[in-house]
Amino acid sequence: MKLLLDTHLLLWAAERSRRLSRTALKLIEDPANELFFSAASLWEIAIKQGLGNRKDFHVDARLLRRGLLDNGYSELPILSEHAVAIDALPPLHKDPFDRILVAQATVAGITLLTTDSSVAKYPGPVRKV
């Protein structure tokens, strides 16, 4: 199964955080699953880390990207097709980073794994873990 991890799951997976649910850990560690990260997540991390006001975004986005690639994750770039797909999403969530992740997952046919209950309400390939 192809899985796109939301930003918090990427951070937690990278640091092997106890915040990862058993379900998330099982899916991430299953060698049958193909893991993806979005350029949007790295963009979000770089912005929030640079602002310095979020303790949960304390990682260097460059190092995280290198680590994800080294650990077999595939990068999902942001395409114009993803950007325009946002207009079809219901107004369930205002965070632009989460909305682009949902659009990417929908367009690419990849299941988005999220820890956010609001994001999980979107129709399509979104799963709360």
Backbone hydrogen bonds, N-H to C=O, Kabsch-Sander energy under -0.5 kcal/mol:
donor,donor_aa,acceptor,acceptor_aa,energy
3,L,1,M,-0.5
3,L,34,E,-3.0
4,L,111,T,-3.0
5,L,3,L,-0.6
5,L,36,F,-2.1
6,D,113,L,-1.9
10,L,6,D,-2.3
11,L,7,T,-2.2
12,W,8,H,-2.8
13,A,9,L,-2.9
14,A,10,L,-2.4
15,E,11,L,-1.7
16,R,13,A,-0.8
17,S,12,W,-2.6
20,L,17,S,-1.2
24,A,129,V,-0.6
25,L,21,S,-2.7
26,K,22,R,-2.6
27,L,23,T,-2.2
28,I,24,A,-2.7
29,E,25,L,-2.5
30,D,26,K,-0.9
33,N,30,D,-2.0
34,E,1,M,-2.5
35,L,33,N,-0.6
36,F,3,L,-2.9
37,F,74,S,-2.2
39,A,76,L,-2.1
41,S,38,S,-0.7
42,L,38,S,-1.3
43,W,39,A,-2.2
44,E,40,A,-2.6
45,I,41,S,-2.5
46,A,42,L,-2.6
47,I,43,W,-2.3
48,K,44,E,-2.7
49,Q,45,I,-2.9
50,G,46,A,-1.9
51,L,47,I,-1.7
52,G,48,K,-1.1
53,N,48,K,-0.6
54,R,48,K,-0.5
57,F,54,R,-1.4
58,H,55,K,-0.6
61,A,59,V,-0.6
64,L,60,D,-2.4
65,R,61,A,-2.5
66,R,62,R,-2.3
67,G,63,L,-2.5
68,L,64,L,-2.7
69,L,65,R,-2.6
70,D,66,R,-2.6
71,N,67,G,-1.3
72,G,69,L,-1.6
73,Y,68,L,-2.5
74,S,35,L,-2.7
76,L,37,F,-3.0
79,L,77,P,-0.7
82,H,79,L,-0.6
83,A,79,L,-2.0
84,V,80,S,-2.5
85,A,81,E,-1.0
86,I,82,H,-0.6
86,I,83,A,-1.0
87,D,84,V,-1.0
88,A,85,A,-1.4
89,L,86,I,-1.8
92,L,90,P,-2.4
99,R,95,D,-2.2
100,I,96,P,-2.0
101,L,97,F,-1.7
102,V,98,D,-2.1
103,A,99,R,-2.3
104,Q,100,I,-2.9
105,A,101,L,-2.5
106,T,102,V,-2.4
107,V,103,A,-2.8
108,A,104,Q,-2.9
109,G,105,A,-1.3
110,I,105,A,-1.9
111,T,2,K,-2.0
112,L,125,P,-3.5
113,L,4,L,-3.0
113,L,111,T,-0.6
114,T,127,R,-2.3
117,S,115,T,-0.6
120,A,116,D,-2.1
121,K,118,S,-1.0
122,Y,119,V,-1.8
126,V,124,G,-2.3
127,R,112,L,-3.2
129,V,114,T,-2.7
